[in-house]
Amino acid sequence: MNGLLIDDDEVYARILQRSLQRRGLQVRIAHDAAGALALAEAEAPDFALVDLKIGASSGLDLIAPLRAARADMQIVLVTGYASVATAVEAIKRGADNYLPKPVTAEALLRALNDEPAAEEVDTMTPLSRLEWEHIQQALLACDGNISAAARLLGMHRRSLQRKLAKRPGPERIDRSF
């Protein structure tokens, strides 16, 4: 199964791509609408994971051209700004599914296989991982300037440096309960 991740957040897209590749999927990444459509035309992927906000453009506008590139492509819209209105609009425009960000590889695979969402705790992304990714986004937005990123995050520069020194390790699943 091959897929296309369309997200302007390079760190998030790369992490999700690696996670999906470990599960045997071939995944390409596009960071803008033009690149996404070019990849979709050239490769006709089995599925597309589309972010609602791709820079200044909307992922909703990509649904129809992606569907035109391959009619049976599964299109999953993801967003950090989930609302009922955008979910309804995405489905009306032809998306197959709508998931809140951050979506895990397991949640995406369940959506692609039309399996119901699991209510298990072990599918949640750990808070330390979410915090780390949020800090990385701030650093990327500030071109690596720690002082500017700390101001953007509303924290002291030294606090940010301490958090950066504590990179989260691999997720550990507690199966004791």
C-alpha positions as CSV (number, residue, x, y, z in Angstrom):
1,M,0.0,0.0,0.0
2,N,1.4,3.4,-0.9
3,G,0.3,6.7,0.3
4,L,0.8,10.5,0.3
5,L,1.1,12.7,3.4
6,I,0.2,16.3,2.7
7,D,1.3,18.5,5.6
8,D,3.3,21.7,5.9
9,D,4.6,20.6,9.3
10,E,7.8,18.9,8.1
11,V,8.7,17.4,11.5
12,Y,5.2,15.9,12.1
13,A,5.1,14.5,8.5
14,R,8.6,12.9,8.8
15,I,7.7,11.3,12.1
16,L,4.5,9.9,10.7
17,Q,6.1,8.8,7.5
18,R,8.8,6.7,9.4
19,S,6.1,5.2,11.6
20,L,4.0,4.1,8.6
21,Q,7.1,2.8,6.8
22,R,7.9,0.6,9.8
23,R,4.5,-0.9,9.3
24,G,5.2,-1.8,5.6
25,L,3.6,1.2,3.9
26,Q,5.4,3.3,1.2
27,V,4.7,6.9,1.9
28,R,5.7,10.1,0.1
29,I,5.5,13.6,1.6
30,A,4.3,16.9,0.0
31,H,4.5,20.1,1.9
32,D,2.3,22.2,-0.4
33,A,-0.7,21.8,-2.7
34,A,1.2,21.9,-6.0
35,G,3.7,19.3,-4.8
36,A,0.8,17.1,-3.6
37,L,-1.0,17.2,-6.9
38,A,2.2,16.5,-8.9
39,L,2.9,13.4,-6.7
40,A,-0.7,12.3,-6.9
41,E,-0.7,12.5,-10.7
42,A,2.7,10.8,-11.1
43,E,2.1,7.9,-8.6
44,A,-1.6,7.6,-8.0
45,P,-1.3,6.6,-4.3
46,D,-3.8,4.3,-2.5
47,F,-4.4,6.9,0.2
48,A,-3.8,10.5,1.0
49,L,-3.6,12.0,4.5
50,V,-4.4,15.7,4.0
51,D,-3.9,18.4,6.6
52,L,-6.7,21.0,6.8
53,K,-4.3,23.9,6.8
54,I,-1.4,23.7,4.4
55,G,0.3,27.0,4.7
56,A,-2.1,29.6,3.3
57,S,-4.3,27.1,1.4
58,S,-6.9,24.7,2.6
59,G,-6.7,20.9,2.4
60,L,-10.4,20.9,1.6
61,D,-9.6,22.3,-1.8
62,L,-7.3,19.3,-2.5
63,I,-10.0,16.7,-2.1
64,A,-11.6,17.0,-5.5
65,P,-8.2,17.1,-7.5
66,L,-6.9,14.1,-5.5
67,R,-10.1,12.2,-6.2
68,A,-9.7,13.1,-9.9
69,A,-6.2,11.7,-9.9
70,R,-7.5,8.3,-8.6
71,A,-11.2,7.7,-8.0
72,D,-10.7,4.9,-5.4
73,M,-8.0,6.8,-3.4
74,Q,-8.9,6.9,0.3
75,I,-8.7,10.5,1.5
76,V,-8.3,11.2,5.2
77,L,-8.4,14.8,6.3
78,V,-6.6,15.6,9.6
79,T,-6.5,18.8,11.6
80,G,-5.4,20.3,14.8
81,Y,-8.5,22.6,14.6
82,A,-11.2,19.9,14.5
83,S,-14.8,21.1,14.4
84,V,-18.1,19.6,13.3
85,A,-18.4,22.2,10.5
86,T,-15.1,21.2,8.9
87,A,-15.8,17.5,9.4
88,V,-19.1,17.8,7.6
89,E,-17.6,20.0,4.8
90,A,-14.7,17.5,4.3
91,I,-17.2,14.6,4.0
92,K,-19.4,16.6,1.6
93,R,-16.4,17.3,-0.6
94,G,-15.5,13.6,-0.8
95,A,-13.1,12.8,2.1
96,D,-13.4,9.3,3.4
97,N,-12.5,10.1,7.0
98,Y,-11.7,13.0,9.3
99,L,-9.3,12.7,12.2
100,P,-8.0,15.1,14.8
101,K,-4.3,15.8,15.0
102,P,-1.9,14.4,16.1
103,V,-3.0,11.2,14.4
104,T,-0.9,8.1,15.2
105,A,0.0,5.5,12.6
106,E,-2.3,3.0,14.3
107,A,-5.3,5.4,14.1
108,L,-4.6,6.1,10.5
109,L,-4.4,2.4,9.7
110,R,-7.7,1.8,11.5
111,A,-9.3,4.6,9.4
112,L,-7.9,3.2,6.2
113,N,-9.2,-0.3,7.1
114,D,-12.6,1.1,8.1
115,E,-12.1,-0.3,11.6
116,P,-13.8,1.5,14.6
117,A,-11.7,3.7,16.7
118,A,-10.3,2.0,19.7
119,E,-10.8,3.5,23.1
120,E,-7.6,2.0,24.4
121,V,-5.1,4.2,26.3
122,D,-2.1,2.6,24.5
123,T,-3.0,4.3,21.2
124,M,-2.7,7.8,22.7
125,T,0.5,9.8,21.9
126,P,2.3,10.5,25.2
127,L,2.2,14.0,26.5
128,S,6.0,14.3,26.5
129,R,6.1,13.4,22.8
130,L,3.4,16.1,22.0
131,E,5.3,18.7,24.0
132,W,8.5,17.8,22.2
133,E,6.9,18.1,18.8
134,H,5.3,21.4,19.8
135,I,8.7,22.8,20.9
136,Q,10.2,21.6,17.6
137,Q,7.5,23.5,15.7
138,A,8.3,26.6,17.6
139,L,12.0,26.2,17.0
140,L,11.3,25.7,13.3
141,A,9.2,28.8,13.2
142,C,12.0,30.8,14.8
143,D,14.7,29.4,12.6
144,G,16.3,27.6,15.6
145,N,16.6,30.7,17.8
146,I,16.0,29.4,21.3
147,S,15.3,32.8,22.9
148,A,12.7,33.7,20.2
149,A,11.1,30.2,20.5
150,A,10.9,30.6,24.3
151,R,9.1,33.9,23.9
152,L,6.8,32.3,21.3
153,L,6.0,29.5,23.8
154,G,5.6,31.9,26.7
155,M,8.4,30.4,28.8
156,H,11.9,31.3,30.1
157,R,14.8,30.6,27.8
158,R,16.5,28.4,30.4
159,S,13.3,26.4,30.9
160,L,13.2,25.7,27.2
161,Q,16.9,24.7,27.2
162,R,16.2,22.2,30.0
163,K,13.2,20.7,28.1
164,L,15.4,20.4,25.0
165,A,18.0,18.5,27.0
166,K,15.3,15.9,27.9
167,R,14.4,14.5,24.5
168,P,11.6,11.9,25.0
169,G,12.5,8.3,24.4
170,P,10.6,5.7,22.6
171,E,7.0,5.3,23.8
172,R,6.5,2.7,26.5
173,I,3.1,1.1,26.7
174,D,2.0,0.2,30.2
175,R,0.0,-3.1,29.8
176,S,-0.3,-3.8,33.5
177,F,-4.0,-2.9,33.8
